Amino acid sequence: MTNKTIGWIMAIWSIVWILGAAGHIKFSMDYELRQKELDTHNQALEKRIKVYEKLADPKSVQFYVSELNKIIDNMTRLIRVVESGEEIDAFFGKMENDIELIKDMVDNIYPIVEEFETEKESVEAYTVQNNLRMGMVQQNIDELIEDAEDYDLKLIKKFDIIENDLRDIRNIITDIRNSKIGKKIWNQ
């Protein structure tokens, strides 16, 4: 092979290598963009799942079931009203207000759920802060207990000294009473 052929091979190889590197860079950029899109989509899905989990809470379900039972009861009353011919307009007005109230309650569920999430975070922060405070209070109580125990030991030692001194004084008084002068003082 000649130098010219080797040069052409090297040039073609370099061009192929550069194109491969450019393709790899383009692929990695596309991959990162797609990954960001998927992450954003995943976060949105996680938020929705949390909302659905809260809505699937037994208390929430029980509340909705009771509201649905009220609606069914109202529908039963409506059938009776229509059949008996009572004041339909007044009943529909009340029913319309009830439906609007239920719509408002359903519309207000999502902001309440979001508010609960932020309150949960603030409660967690408050709990951590209180745990730190309680730790400091517990440490202060431990120090006070330790100081009290030291003080109790000191008092016990002082009481022992006083007790010994009182015993010595009683012995001295007994010795004085038993002496000749003591017998004259106490007329024994």
Secondary structure, 3 states (H helix, E strand, C coil): CCHHHHHHHHHHHHHHHHHHHHHHHHHHHHHHHHHHHHHHHHHHHHHHHHHHHHHCCHHHHHHHHHHHHHHHHHHHHHHHHHHHCCCHHHHHHHHHHHHHHHHHHHHHHHHHHHHHHHHHHHHHHHHHHHHHHHHHHHHHHHHHHHHHHHHHHHHHHHHHHHHHHHHHHHHHHHHHHHCHHHHHHCCC
